[in-house]
Amino acid sequence: MTVLYNRVALIGLGLIASSMAHAMRRAGLAGEIVGTARSAETREIARDLGFCDRIVDTASEAIDGADLVVLAVPVGAMGAVAAEIGAHLQPGATVTDVGSVKRAVIEAVAPHLPDHVHFIPGHPLAGTEHSGPRSGFAELFDNRWCILVPNGTDTPATERLIALWKGMGSNVEVMDADHHDLVLSVTSHTPHLIAYTMVGVADDLSRVTDSEVIKYSAAGFRDFTRIAASDPTMWRDVFLANKDATLEILGRFTEELFALQRAIRTGDGEVLFDYFTRTRAIRRGIIEAGQDTDAPDFGRTGKHD
């Protein structure tokens, strides 16, 4: 694989950034990878793990001479990072991010970036419930989707970033920011909120003891707890930043929930059967698209699943 960027700066060194470093090194996509993180402890762990060529103490140091800058910090922190690095970016550099919302990131970051750089927001739809620099691995993006939002950026810079993500194993889709935020509120944000809620309900239900919740967890509840184990800072920022789309989908969810409550209350088995048949087809579609497996326990027995 050809080197696509001479120097990549990773700002934030959690699951996604560390996995990007592993994946870029696997495919030889970057001449040099420089990393930084706010926490001295995180920087030290990253130095020990060695997935970057250099670890530096500040974002301004990290971006020196970089032709690709990746903002891999929580959505709520991106504006402050952009303000710190904006004046020091190399002309012609590309700035991207890996945040789960896009409109809020554009509004927070774009005002701080000079005209001589390309800003292409991005979102790799890959992850685990684990976080931090130790959680990264090169295969995280294999056959997963990455959405890029060119936001008016010129075509060559976008094509170069697309090539990087494909080189790291991803499928790539280009989308506008508002549509991305609506799609993700359906496929990711609202399901996470529901998972947090269900785990919270189990915690609050005094007639079911903690030991029973743990001991008798069926697959459905185990999946809820797996989702609810995700990084709380990241998800707080996601819901605050994608408020309108998430509230819209939550409203739709509430309507559907009321309809199911009514069917259960009135003993309407036909409505329930038809509903479950329709939703089952979506699961089959996800498996056929290669985005999950129908292996027992959802195939989640591997180290990184």
MITI-629516 format. One record per residue (C-alpha): residue in three letters; x negated, y negated, z. Coordinates in steps of 0.5 Angstrom, whole numbers, always signed. Example, Ala and Ser with C-alpha at 12.3 -4.5 7.8 and 13.67 -1.06 7.14 Angstrom:
<atoms>
+------+-------+-------+-------+
: type :     x :     y :     z :
+------+-------+-------+-------+
:  Ala :   -25 :    +9 :   +16 :
:  Ser :   -27 :    +2 :   +14 :
+------+-------+-------+-------+
</atoms>
This chain:
<atoms>
+------+-------+-------+-------+
: type :     x :     y :     z :
+------+-------+-------+-------+
:  Met :    +0 :    +0 :    +0 :
:  Thr :    -2 :    -7 :    -2 :
:  Val :    -4 :   -12 :    +4 :
:  Leu :    +2 :   -17 :    +3 :
:  Tyr :    +0 :   -22 :    +9 :
:  Asn :    -7 :   -24 :   +11 :
:  Arg :    -5 :   -25 :   +18 :
:  Val :    +1 :   -24 :   +21 :
:  Ala :    +3 :   -27 :   +28 :
:  Leu :    +7 :   -24 :   +33 :
:  Ile :   +10 :   -28 :   +38 :
:  Gly :   +13 :   -24 :   +43 :
:  Leu :   +11 :   -16 :   +44 :
:  Gly :   +17 :   -12 :   +46 :
:  Leu :   +20 :    -6 :   +42 :
:  Ile :   +21 :    -9 :   +35 :
:  Ala :   +14 :   -13 :   +35 :
:  Ser :   +10 :    -7 :   +37 :
:  Ser :   +14 :    -3 :   +32 :
:  Met :   +13 :    -8 :   +27 :
:  Ala :    +5 :    -8 :   +28 :
:  His :    +5 :    +0 :   +28 :
:  Ala :    +9 :    +0 :   +22 :
:  Met :    +5 :    -5 :   +18 :
:  Arg :    -2 :    -1 :   +21 :
:  Arg :    +1 :    +5 :   +18 :
:  Ala :    +2 :    +2 :   +11 :
:  Gly :    -4 :    -2 :   +11 :
:  Leu :    +1 :    -8 :   +10 :
:  Ala :    -3 :   -14 :   +14 :
:  Gly :   -10 :   -16 :   +14 :
:  Glu :   -10 :   -18 :   +21 :
:  Ile :    -5 :   -18 :   +26 :
:  Val :    -5 :   -23 :   +32 :
:  Gly :    +0 :   -22 :   +38 :
:  Thr :    +2 :   -26 :   +44 :
:  Ala :    +7 :   -26 :   +49 :
:  Arg :   +10 :   -31 :   +55 :
:  Ser :    +8 :   -26 :   +60 :
:  Ala :    +0 :   -25 :   +62 :
:  Glu :    +2 :   -18 :   +64 :
:  Thr :    +5 :   -16 :   +57 :
:  Arg :    -1 :   -19 :   +54 :
:  Glu :    -5 :   -15 :   +58 :
:  Ile :    -1 :    -8 :   +56 :
:  Ala :    -1 :   -10 :   +49 :
:  Arg :    -9 :   -11 :   +49 :
:  Asp :   -10 :    -4 :   +52 :
:  Leu :    -5 :    -1 :   +47 :
:  Gly :    -9 :    -4 :   +42 :
:  Phe :    -3 :    -4 :   +36 :
:  Cys :    -5 :   -12 :   +35 :
:  Asp :   -12 :   -14 :   +32 :
:  Arg :   -12 :   -19 :   +37 :
:  Ile :    -8 :   -22 :   +43 :
:  Val :    -8 :   -29 :   +45 :
:  Asp :    -5 :   -33 :   +50 :
:  Thr :    -1 :   -38 :   +47 :
:  Ala :    +4 :   -38 :   +41 :
:  Ser :    +0 :   -44 :   +38 :
:  Glu :    -7 :   -40 :   +38 :
:  Ala :    -3 :   -34 :   +35 :
:  Ile :    +0 :   -38 :   +29 :
:  Asp :    -7 :   -41 :   +27 :
:  Gly :    -8 :   -39 :   +20 :
:  Ala :    -2 :   -34 :   +19 :
:  Asp :    +1 :   -33 :   +13 :
:  Leu :    +7 :   -30 :   +16 :
:  Val :   +10 :   -32 :   +23 :
:  Val :   +15 :   -27 :   +27 :
:  Leu :   +19 :   -30 :   +32 :
:  Ala :   +21 :   -24 :   +37 :
:  Val :   +23 :   -27 :   +43 :
:  Pro :   +30 :   -27 :   +46 :
:  Val :   +35 :   -32 :   +41 :
:  Gly :   +35 :   -37 :   +47 :
:  Ala :   +28 :   -38 :   +47 :
:  Met :   +27 :   -39 :   +40 :
:  Gly :   +28 :   -46 :   +39 :
:  Ala :   +23 :   -48 :   +44 :
:  Val :   +18 :   -43 :   +41 :
:  Ala :   +19 :   -47 :   +34 :
:  Ala :   +18 :   -53 :   +37 :
:  Glu :   +11 :   -51 :   +40 :
:  Ile :    +9 :   -48 :   +33 :
:  Gly :   +12 :   -53 :   +28 :
:  Ala :    +7 :   -58 :   +27 :
:  His :    +1 :   -53 :   +27 :
:  Leu :    +4 :   -48 :   +22 :
:  Gln :    +0 :   -47 :   +16 :
:  Pro :    +2 :   -50 :    +9 :
:  Gly :    +6 :   -44 :    +5 :
:  Ala :    +7 :   -40 :   +11 :
:  Thr :   +13 :   -36 :   +12 :
:  Val :   +17 :   -36 :   +19 :
:  Thr :   +22 :   -30 :   +20 :
:  Asp :   +25 :   -28 :   +26 :
:  Val :   +28 :   -21 :   +29 :
:  Gly :   +34 :   -24 :   +33 :
:  Ser :   +41 :   -21 :   +33 :
:  Val :   +45 :   -27 :   +31 :
:  Lys :   +43 :   -32 :   +25 :
:  Arg :   +47 :   -38 :   +25 :
:  Ala :   +45 :   -40 :   +32 :
:  Val :   +37 :   -38 :   +30 :
:  Ile :   +38 :   -43 :   +24 :
:  Glu :   +41 :   -48 :   +28 :
:  Ala :   +35 :   -48 :   +34 :
:  Val :   +29 :   -46 :   +29 :
:  Ala :   +30 :   -50 :   +23 :
:  Pro :   +30 :   -57 :   +25 :
:  His :   +23 :   -56 :   +28 :
:  Leu :   +20 :   -53 :   +22 :
:  Pro :   +16 :   -57 :   +17 :
:  Asp :   +18 :   -57 :    +9 :
:  His :   +12 :   -54 :    +7 :
:  Val :   +13 :   -47 :   +10 :
:  His :   +19 :   -42 :    +8 :
:  Phe :   +24 :   -40 :   +14 :
:  Ile :   +27 :   -33 :   +12 :
:  Pro :   +31 :   -31 :   +18 :
:  Gly :   +32 :   -23 :   +19 :
:  His :   +35 :   -18 :   +23 :
:  Pro :   +32 :   -11 :   +23 :
:  Leu :   +38 :    -6 :   +25 :
:  Ala :   +34 :    -1 :   +29 :
:  Gly :   +32 :    +0 :   +36 :
:  Thr :   +33 :    +4 :   +42 :
:  Glu :   +35 :    +2 :   +49 :
:  His :   +28 :    +2 :   +51 :
:  Ser :   +24 :    -5 :   +51 :
:  Gly :   +17 :    -8 :   +52 :
:  Pro :   +10 :    -7 :   +49 :
:  Arg :   +10 :    +1 :   +51 :
:  Ser :   +16 :    +2 :   +47 :
:  Gly :   +14 :    +1 :   +40 :
:  Phe :   +13 :    +6 :   +35 :
:  Ala :   +12 :    +6 :   +27 :
:  Glu :   +18 :   +10 :   +25 :
:  Leu :   +23 :    +6 :   +28 :
:  Phe :   +25 :    +2 :   +22 :
:  Asp :   +25 :    +8 :   +17 :
:  Asn :   +31 :    +9 :   +13 :
:  Arg :   +34 :    +3 :   +18 :
:  Trp :   +37 :    -3 :   +15 :
:  Cys :   +34 :   -10 :   +15 :
:  Ile :   +38 :   -16 :   +14 :
:  Leu :   +35 :   -22 :   +11 :
:  Val :   +38 :   -29 :   +10 :
:  Pro :   +34 :   -33 :    +5 :
:  Asn :   +37 :   -40 :    +7 :
:  Gly :   +35 :   -43 :    +1 :
:  Thr :   +28 :   -41 :    +1 :
:  Asp :   +25 :   -40 :    -6 :
:  Thr :   +25 :   -33 :    -9 :
:  Pro :   +18 :   -31 :    -9 :
:  Ala :   +17 :   -32 :    -1 :
:  Thr :   +23 :   -28 :    +0 :
:  Glu :   +21 :   -22 :    -5 :
:  Arg :   +15 :   -22 :    -1 :
:  Leu :   +18 :   -21 :    +6 :
:  Ile :   +23 :   -16 :    +3 :
:  Ala :   +17 :   -12 :    +0 :
:  Leu :   +14 :   -12 :    +7 :
:  Trp :   +20 :    -9 :   +11 :
:  Lys :   +21 :    -4 :    +5 :
:  Gly :   +13 :    -2 :    +6 :
:  Met :   +15 :    -1 :   +14 :
:  Gly :   +21 :    +4 :   +12 :
:  Ser :   +27 :    -1 :   +12 :
:  Asn :   +32 :    -1 :    +7 :
:  Val :   +34 :    -9 :    +6 :
:  Glu :   +40 :   -13 :    +5 :
:  Val :   +40 :   -20 :    +3 :
:  Met :   +46 :   -24 :    +7 :
:  Asp :   +49 :   -31 :    +9 :
:  Ala :   +48 :   -33 :   +16 :
:  Asp :   +56 :   -33 :   +18 :
:  His :   +57 :   -26 :   +14 :
:  His :   +52 :   -23 :   +18 :
:  Asp :   +54 :   -26 :   +25 :
:  Leu :   +61 :   -23 :   +23 :
:  Val :   +59 :   -16 :   +21 :
:  Leu :   +54 :   -15 :   +27 :
:  Ser :   +60 :   -17 :   +32 :
:  Val :   +64 :   -11 :   +29 :
:  Thr :   +58 :    -6 :   +29 :
:  Ser :   +54 :    -8 :   +35 :
:  His :   +56 :   -14 :   +39 :
:  Thr :   +63 :   -12 :   +41 :
:  Pro :   +61 :    -5 :   +42 :
:  His :   +55 :    -7 :   +47 :
:  Leu :   +60 :   -11 :   +51 :
:  Ile :   +65 :    -5 :   +51 :
:  Ala :   +60 :    -1 :   +53 :
:  Tyr :   +58 :    -5 :   +59 :
:  Thr :   +65 :    -6 :   +61 :
:  Met :   +66 :    +1 :   +61 :
:  Val :   +60 :    +3 :   +65 :
:  Gly :   +62 :    -3 :   +70 :
:  Val :   +69 :    +0 :   +71 :
:  Ala :   +66 :    +7 :   +73 :
:  Asp :   +62 :    +3 :   +78 :
:  Asp :   +68 :    -1 :   +81 :
:  Leu :   +73 :    +5 :   +81 :
:  Ser :   +72 :    +7 :   +88 :
:  Arg :   +76 :   +13 :   +87 :
:  Val :   +70 :   +16 :   +83 :
:  Thr :   +64 :   +17 :   +87 :
:  Asp :   +57 :   +15 :   +84 :
:  Ser :   +55 :   +22 :   +84 :
:  Glu :   +61 :   +24 :   +80 :
:  Val :   +60 :   +19 :   +75 :
:  Ile :   +53 :   +21 :   +74 :
:  Lys :   +54 :   +29 :   +75 :
:  Tyr :   +60 :   +29 :   +70 :
:  Ser :   +58 :   +25 :   +65 :
:  Ala :   +61 :   +27 :   +58 :
:  Ala :   +58 :   +25 :   +52 :
:  Gly :   +62 :   +19 :   +51 :
:  Phe :   +60 :   +16 :   +58 :
:  Arg :   +53 :   +18 :   +57 :
:  Asp :   +53 :   +14 :   +50 :
:  Phe :   +56 :    +8 :   +54 :
:  Thr :   +51 :    +8 :   +59 :
:  Arg :   +45 :    +9 :   +54 :
:  Ile :   +48 :    +3 :   +50 :
:  Ala :   +49 :    -1 :   +57 :
:  Ala :   +41 :    +0 :   +59 :
:  Ser :   +39 :    -5 :   +53 :
:  Asp :   +35 :   -11 :   +55 :
:  Pro :   +40 :   -16 :   +59 :
:  Thr :   +36 :   -22 :   +57 :
:  Met :   +37 :   -21 :   +50 :
:  Trp :   +44 :   -19 :   +50 :
:  Arg :   +46 :   -25 :   +54 :
:  Asp :   +43 :   -29 :   +49 :
:  Val :   +47 :   -25 :   +43 :
:  Phe :   +54 :   -26 :   +46 :
:  Leu :   +53 :   -34 :   +48 :
:  Ala :   +50 :   -35 :   +41 :
:  Asn :   +55 :   -31 :   +37 :
:  Lys :   +61 :   -33 :   +41 :
:  Asp :   +66 :   -35 :   +36 :
:  Ala :   +65 :   -28 :   +32 :
:  Thr :   +65 :   -24 :   +38 :
:  Leu :   +71 :   -27 :   +41 :
:  Glu :   +75 :   -26 :   +34 :
:  Ile :   +73 :   -19 :   +34 :
:  Leu :   +75 :   -18 :   +42 :
:  Gly :   +81 :   -21 :   +40 :
:  Arg :   +83 :   -16 :   +35 :
:  Phe :   +80 :   -10 :   +39 :
:  Thr :   +85 :   -12 :   +45 :
:  Glu :   +91 :   -12 :   +40 :
:  Glu :   +89 :    -5 :   +38 :
:  Leu :   +88 :    -3 :   +45 :
:  Phe :   +95 :    -5 :   +47 :
:  Ala :   +98 :    -1 :   +41 :
:  Leu :   +94 :    +5 :   +43 :
:  Gln :   +97 :    +4 :   +50 :
:  Arg :  +104 :    +3 :   +48 :
:  Ala :  +103 :   +10 :   +44 :
:  Ile :  +100 :   +13 :   +50 :
:  Arg :  +106 :   +11 :   +54 :
:  Thr :  +111 :   +12 :   +49 :
:  Gly :  +109 :   +19 :   +48 :
:  Asp :  +108 :   +17 :   +40 :
:  Gly :  +103 :   +23 :   +38 :
:  Glu :  +103 :   +22 :   +31 :
:  Val :  +101 :   +14 :   +32 :
:  Leu :   +95 :   +17 :   +36 :
:  Phe :   +93 :   +23 :   +31 :
:  Asp :   +93 :   +18 :   +25 :
:  Tyr :   +89 :   +13 :   +28 :
:  Phe :   +84 :   +18 :   +30 :
:  Thr :   +84 :   +21 :   +24 :
:  Arg :   +82 :   +15 :   +20 :
:  Thr :   +77 :   +13 :   +25 :
:  Arg :   +74 :   +20 :   +25 :
:  Ala :   +73 :   +18 :   +17 :
:  Ile :   +68 :   +12 :   +19 :
:  Arg :   +64 :   +17 :   +23 :
:  Arg :   +63 :   +22 :   +17 :
:  Gly :   +61 :   +16 :   +13 :
:  Ile :   +56 :   +14 :   +18 :
:  Ile :   +53 :   +21 :   +17 :
:  Glu :   +53 :   +21 :   +10 :
:  Ala :   +49 :   +14 :    +9 :
:  Gly :   +44 :   +17 :   +13 :
:  Gln :   +45 :   +13 :   +19 :
:  Asp :   +46 :   +18 :   +24 :
:  Thr :   +46 :   +26 :   +24 :
:  Asp :   +51 :   +31 :   +26 :
:  Ala :   +47 :   +35 :   +30 :
:  Pro :   +49 :   +37 :   +37 :
:  Asp :   +48 :   +31 :   +42 :
:  Phe :   +48 :   +26 :   +36 :
:  Gly :   +41 :   +29 :   +35 :
:  Arg :   +39 :   +25 :   +41 :
:  Thr :   +34 :   +30 :   +44 :
:  Gly :   +27 :   +27 :   +41 :
:  Lys :   +22 :   +22 :   +44 :
:  His :   +25 :   +16 :   +41 :
:  Asp :   +32 :   +17 :   +40 :
+------+-------+-------+-------+
</atoms>
